Amino acid sequence: MKFIKAQGPIMCSGEQDWVKIIGSNAFITNEAKEKYGDIECSFTDILRSNDFGTQEGVTTTTHTEYNLEASDFVRVHCVAESGKRWSSIMAGIRHDQDVLDRTGWHLTPKDSLKLNVLMFGFDSLSRNTFIRKLPHSYNYIKGELSGVTLEGYNIVGDGTPQALIPILTGKTELELPDTRKRMRSKASYVNVYPFIWNDYRDNGYVTAYMEDTPSVGIFTYRLKGFDEVPTDHYMRPFFVDSEPNYSHYSKYCIGSLPRHKIMLDYARNMYVVYKDVPKFIFGFHGELSHDSYNLIGAADKDLLDWLKWFKIEGHLNNTVLILMSDHGHRFAAIRNTQQGKLEERLPWFTLIFPPWFKQAYPEAVTNLRLNSRRLTTPFDIYSTLRNILHFEGTGKGDLSQRSISLLQEVPEDRTCADAFIEPHWCACLDWEIVNENDPIVMKAAMEFVKFLNKYNSGYTDMCVPMRLENVLWSARLLPSSALRKFQQSADVDGFVPNMGANLDITMSTYQLKLTTLPGPALFEVSLTYYINARTFKFRIEDISRINQYGSQASCIEHTLEHLRKYCYCKTSL
């Protein structure tokens, strides 16, 4: 509790924006006209050059309003008759007749559930963090909207891409074509991924993808980004264009609007412009919550107002609304507690179906509520999204399936191994605490440091060799007693187990939390200890850096970004 602080709303200084955008219509406000008289405004379209740059389009000057047609985003410069000036960068949804001509409910599959899909995520929010920091929104979601929150939703990898790629493609990054920047010409652009929004687009939906923080974008920080616009409406150019100008505004603001509200309004404007058209919208906001545990509390009222607008306007009658996160906090101080470690693995994930859905599909709702207390993963969300587009019934999922729709029943006895969750990320395991001075633990820690130094040296000589400082915590995971005792099935159908075995334990999994120097760097690592051979096996995927590294890796952060968590540059000494 010592990490939890109250957070008030974001206050944007200065006067109210002279211009507002609702849908595709940008207009000078009556308040501005009453205050300053006649106002002339120029609207310059912001066009995407690529994922890392923009260019100016046509400029239109008017004393009344402007309709977005060439771009969703405009630079606005206004001059009052008194000579007073106002300017900003603004976002709406352009009127795109080509999109309207190829979309419609009549084009959706006959076996679809005929629902809009609106997904909006916040970076680094565990389920408990959402409840603590967004209480008004939470109470409205659980009460007024009857949202179903997944209490056993477990991450499957480290960081945002490893959380979102399975949701959006049904696969892991390693199962897809290589899109890493550092592979340069050998790598593909991220468009090569089989994104679920493409399936929706091909079946009569208008699509949108919105994300802030372009300098650390999900698909552009470590990956090559998109060579072509991935969806019909794509918000990245707005933030690419506006981010260099943030210093002109109050912190976390553009003009008189908080930046998170601009993003929320972008989704809302999709519903204004495409009111009677099927929509698939995916949004992910990171600025407020990625680095700070408490700052997301500033968005509580705006998120609540946003939810109320969708309900009052009737949009939740034909929309499945999914509010989610990728993982809990990875770097905030709370992550260095046992509770924080658990919460990193258990992000917020809630689904809200229309009120009529329970009557139309009672078994699906029963399954969804059952599944809210069972082990689920990002892979299951992908199957759920496919199930909305092509409904396949409400049977029971098979344990052999990595991905099970939440409208089907997830087996109660599903394990992390069944769900393809590595032990390092599994929140379901019972770990036996081991003394930090245990000889095996100390040996494992020393071997871990050797492993990391070898890993770094395989790519560069720019990193300082690490040395062990302290082992702070250690635990051991042994095979369960059921696993050790199971010998074979006792009947031909495989229903009755023969538990007469006494399996020799030849390997065990350890987890260590330790610090290295220089830094200090704080790591959490899962490893395998082969008992008979007395050897250790490490995987780079099972290593978490749980304190911030800041500029320590500045010498390689743009050329060898996969070393950022492990490298302390010689130039930083």
Residue pairs with C-beta under 8 A, 6 or more apart in sequence:
3 293
3 294
3 332
3 333
3 334
4 132
4 133
4 293
4 294
5 294
6 294
6 297
7 133
7 294
7 295
7 296
7 297
7 298
8 297
8 298
9 258
9 298
9 301
9 302
10 250
10 251
10 252
10 253
10 258
10 260
10 298
11 250
12 249
12 250
12 253
12 255
12 256
12 257
12 258
13 250
13 253
14 249
14 250
14 255
14 256
15 86
15 256
16 29
16 31
16 32
16 256
17 29
17 86
17 88
17 90
17 255
17 256
17 257
18 28
18 29
18 32
18 36
18 39
18 41
18 76
18 78
18 86
19 26
19 27
19 28
19 29
19 32
19 41
19 76
19 78
19 88
19 90
20 26
20 27
20 29
21 27
21 68
21 90
21 91
21 92
21 269
22 92
22 269
22 272
23 92
23 93
23 269
23 272
23 273
24 67
24 68
24 69
24 92
24 93
24 94
24 95
24 269
24 273
25 65
25 66
25 67
25 68
25 92
26 43
26 65
26 66
26 67
26 68
26 74
26 76
26 90
26 92
27 64
27 65
27 66
28 39
28 41
28 63
28 64
28 65
28 78
32 39
32 78
32 80
32 86
33 39
36 80
36 81
36 82
36 84
37 80
37 81
37 82
38 63
38 80
38 81
39 63
39 78
39 79
39 80
39 81
40 61
40 62
40 63
40 78
40 79
41 61
41 62
41 63
41 66
41 76
41 77
41 78
41 79
42 59
42 60
42 61
42 76
42 77
42 78
43 59
43 60
43 61
43 62
43 66
43 74
43 75
43 76
44 56
44 57
44 58
44 59
44 74
44 75
44 76
44 77
45 56
45 57
45 58
45 59
45 70
45 71
45 73
45 74
46 54
46 55
46 56
46 57
46 71
46 73
46 74
46 75
46 89
46 237
46 238
46 241
47 54
47 55
47 56
47 57
47 70
47 71
47 237
48 54
48 229
48 234
48 236
48 237
49 55
50 225
50 227
51 217
51 220
51 225
51 226
51 227
51 236
51 240
52 214
52 220
52 225
52 240
53 240
54 237
54 240
54 241
56 75
57 70
57 71
58 70
60 66
66 74
67 95
68 74
68 92
68 93
68 94
68 95
69 94
69 95
69 96
70 94
71 94
71 237
72 91
72 92
72 93
72 94
72 233
72 235
72 237
72 238
72 266
73 89
73 90
73 91
73 92
73 237
73 238
73 241
74 89
74 90
74 92
75 87
75 88
75 89
75 90
75 241
76 87
76 88
76 89
76 90
77 85
77 86
77 87
78 85
78 86
78 87
79 85
80 86
88 254
88 255
89 238
89 241
89 242
89 245
89 254
90 255
91 235
91 238
91 262
91 265
91 266
91 269
92 266
92 269
93 233
93 266
93 269
93 270
93 272
93 273
93 274
94 233
94 273
95 273
96 232
99 206
99 232
100 206
100 274
100 277
102 204
103 204
103 205
103 206
103 274
103 277
103 278
104 204
104 277
104 278
105 114
105 204
105 276
105 277
105 278
106 204
107 203
107 204
108 114
108 203
108 204
108 205
108 278
108 389
109 203
109 389
109 390
111 390
111 391
111 392
112 203
112 388
112 389
112 390
112 391
113 320
113 361
113 387
113 388
113 389
113 391
114 278
114 318
115 318
115 319
115 320
115 353
115 354
115 388
116 278
116 279
116 280
116 281
116 315
116 318
116 319
116 320
117 200
117 279
117 280
117 281
117 319
117 320
117 322
117 385
117 388
118 267
118 279
118 281
118 310
118 319
118 320
118 321
118 322
119 281
119 282
119 283
119 322
119 323
119 324
120 264
120 267
120 281
120 283
120 284
120 285
120 321
120 322
120 323
120 324
121 164
121 283
121 284
121 285
121 323
121 324
121 325
121 326
122 130
122 284
122 285
122 286
122 288
122 289
122 296
122 299
122 324
122 325
122 348
123 160
123 284
123 285
123 286
123 289
123 290
123 325
123 326
124 286
124 289
124 290
124 325
124 326
124 327
124 328
124 329
124 330
124 332
125 133
125 289
125 296
125 325
125 328
125 329
125 347
125 348
126 325
126 327
126 328
126 329
126 343
126 344
126 346
126 347
126 348
127 149
127 150
127 151
127 153
127 343
127 346
127 347
127 348
127 349
128 343
128 346
129 293
129 296
129 328
129 329
129 343
129 348
130 138
130 325
130 348
131 138
133 293
133 294
133 296
133 297
133 300
134 296
134 297
134 299
134 300
134 303
135 300
136 300
136 301
136 304
137 300
137 303
137 304
137 307
140 304
140 307
140 308
141 147
141 149
141 307
141 323
141 350
141 352
142 149
144 311
145 307
145 311
145 316
145 321
145 352
146 352
146 355
147 323
147 350
147 351
147 352
148 350
148 351
148 352
148 353
148 368
148 369
148 372
149 348
149 349
149 350
149 372
150 349
150 350
150 351
150 371
150 372
150 376
150 406
151 346
151 372
151 373
152 346
152 372
152 373
152 374
152 375
152 376
153 346
153 347
153 349
153 376
153 377
154 345
154 346
154 375
154 376
154 377
154 416
154 419
154 421
154 425
154 426
154 427
154 428
155 162
155 163
155 326
155 327
155 344
155 345
155 346
155 347
155 377
155 378
155 421
155 425
156 162
156 163
156 166
156 172
156 377
156 378
156 379
156 419
156 420
156 421
156 422
156 425
157 163
157 172
157 425
157 541
158 330
158 425
158 541
158 544
159 326
159 327
159 330
160 218
160 284
160 286
160 326
160 327
161 173
161 218
161 219
161 222
161 223
162 172
162 173
163 326
163 327
163 347
163 378
164 218
164 284
164 326
164 378
165 171
165 172
165 173
165 176
165 193
166 172
166 377
166 378
166 379
166 381
166 382
167 196
167 378
167 381
167 382
167 385
168 193
168 195
168 196
168 197
168 282
168 382
169 176
169 193
169 194
169 195
169 196
169 382
170 194
170 196
170 379
170 382
170 383
170 386
170 403
171 194
173 179
176 192
176 193
176 194
177 187
177 188
177 192
177 193
178 186
178 187
178 188
179 187
179 188
179 189
179 190
179 192
179 193
179 219
179 223
179 224
180 187
180 222
180 223
180 224
180 562
181 187
181 222
181 223
181 224
181 561
182 559
182 560
182 561
182 562
187 224
188 224
189 224
189 225
189 226
189 227
189 228
190 219
190 223
190 224
190 225
190 226
190 230
191 226
191 227
191 228
191 230
195 230
196 280
196 382
196 385
196 386
197 205
197 207
197 209
197 230
197 231
197 280
197 282
198 207
199 386
199 389
200 207
200 278
200 280
200 389
201 207
201 231
201 232
201 280
203 389
204 278
205 277
205 278
205 279
205 280
206 232
206 233
206 270
206 274
206 277
206 278
206 279
206 280
207 231
207 232
207 233
207 279
207 280
207 281
208 231
208 232
208 233
208 234
208 235
208 266
208 267
208 270
208 279
208 280
208 281
208 282
208 283
209 230
209 231
209 233
209 234
209 235
209 236
209 281
209 282
209 283
210 233
210 234
210 235
210 236
210 263
210 266
210 267
210 281
210 282
210 283
210 284
211 217
211 218
211 235
211 236
211 239
211 283
211 284
211 285
211 286
212 235
212 239
212 259
212 260
212 263
212 284
212 285
212 286
212 287
213 239
213 286
213 287
213 290
214 220
214 236
214 239
214 240
214 243
215 221
215 243
216 286
216 290
217 225
217 236
218 284
219 225
219 226
220 236
221 561
222 561
222 562
226 234
231 282
233 270
235 263
235 266
235 283
238 262
242 254
245 254
246 254
249 255
252 258
252 259
252 260
252 287
252 288
252 298
253 259
254 262
257 265
258 298
258 299
258 302
259 287
260 285
260 287
260 288
260 298
260 299
260 302
261 302
263 283
263 285
264 302
264 303
264 306
266 283
267 281
267 283
267 306
268 306
268 309
268 310
270 279
270 281
271 279
271 310
271 313
271 315
279 319
284 326
288 295
288 296
288 298
288 299
289 295
289 296
289 325
291 331
291 332
291 548
292 332
293 329
293 332
293 333
293 334
310 316
310 319
310 321
316 352
316 354
316 355
317 354
317 355
317 356
318 354
319 354
320 351
320 352
320 353
320 354
320 388
321 351
321 352
322 349
322 350
322 351
322 352
322 381
323 348
323 349
323 350
323 352
324 347
324 348
324 349
324 350
324 381
325 347
325 348
325 349
326 347
327 344
327 345
327 347
328 335
328 340
328 343
328 344
328 345
328 346
328 347
329 335
329 340
329 343
329 344
330 344
330 544
330 546
331 546
331 547
331 548
332 340
334 340
334 343
335 341
335 344
335 546
336 522
336 546
336 547
341 524
342 427
345 425
345 426
345 427
346 427
349 376
349 381
351 368
351 384
351 406
353 365
353 368
357 364
357 365
358 365
361 394
361 407
363 394
364 394
364 407
367 394
367 406
367 407
367 408
367 409
367 410
368 406
368 407
370 409
370 410
371 380
371 406
371 409
371 410
374 410
374 411
374 412
374 414
375 410
375 414
375 415
375 416
375 418
375 419
375 421
375 428
376 404
376 406
376 410
376 419
377 419
377 420
377 421
379 402
379 403
379 419
379 420
380 403
380 404
380 405
380 406
380 410
381 406
382 403
383 403
383 404
383 405
383 406
384 405
384 406
384 407
386 405
387 405
387 407
387 408
391 407
392 405
392 408
393 408
394 407
394 408
394 409
395 408
395 409
396 408
396 409
396 411
397 404
397 405
397 408
397 409
397 410
397 411
398 404
398 411
399 411
399 413
399 414
399 418
400 418
402 419
402 420
404 410
411 418
415 428
416 422
416 423
416 425
416 426
416 428
416 429
422 526
422 541
422 542
423 429
423 477
423 509
423 526
424 511
424 525
424 526
424 541
424 542
424 544
429 477
430 477
431 475
431 476
431 477
431 511
432 475
432 476
432 477
432 478
433 473
433 474
433 475
434 440
434 441
434 474
434 475
434 476
434 510
435 441
435 474
436 442
436 471
436 472
436 473
436 474
437 471
438 474
440 510
440 529
441 471
441 474
441 510
441 512
442 471
443 536
444 474
444 510
444 512
444 527
444 529
444 536
445 468
445 471
445 512
445 514
446 468
447 536
447 538
448 512
448 514
448 523
448 525
448 527
448 536
448 538
449 466
449 467
449 468
449 516
451 538
452 466
452 516
452 543
452 566
453 465
453 466
455 540
455 563
455 566
456 463
456 563
456 566
456 567
457 463
459 560
459 563
460 556
460 560
460 563
460 567
462 555
462 556
462 567
462 569
462 570
462 571
463 556
463 563
463 566
463 567
463 568
463 569
463 570
464 518
464 568
464 569
464 570
464 572
464 573
466 516
466 517
466 518
466 521
466 566
466 568
467 516
467 517
468 514
468 515
468 516
468 517
469 514
469 515
469 516
469 517
469 520
470 514
470 515
471 512
471 513
471 514
472 513
472 514
472 515
473 512
473 513
474 510
474 511
474 512
474 513
475 510
475 511
476 508
476 509
476 510
476 511
477 508
477 509
477 510
477 511
478 505
478 508
479 503
479 505
479 508
482 499
483 503
484 501
484 502
484 503
484 505
485 499
485 500
485 501
485 502
485 503
486 497
486 498
486 499
486 501
487 497
487 498
487 499
487 500
487 501
488 497
488 498
489 495
489 496
489 497
489 498
490 496
490 497
490 498
505 531
506 530
506 531
506 532
507 528
507 529
507 530
507 531
508 528
508 529
508 531
509 526
509 527
509 528
509 529
510 526
510 527
510 528
510 529
511 524
511 525
511 526
511 527
512 523
512 524
512 525
512 527
513 522
513 523
513 524
513 546
514 522
514 523
514 525
515 521
515 522
515 523
516 523
518 552
518 568
518 572
518 573
519 547
519 549
519 552
519 568
520 547
521 545
521 547
521 549
521 552
521 566
521 568
522 545
522 546
522 547
523 543
523 544
523 545
523 546
524 543
524 544
524 546
525 538
525 542
525 543
525 544
526 542
527 536
527 537
527 538
527 542
528 536
528 537
529 535
529 536
530 536
530 537
543 565
543 566
545 565
545 566
549 564
549 565
551 572
552 567
552 568
552 569
552 572
553 563
553 564
553 565
553 567
553 568
553 569
554 569
554 571
554 572
555 567
555 569
555 570
555 571
555 572
556 563
556 564
556 567
556 569
557 564
560 567
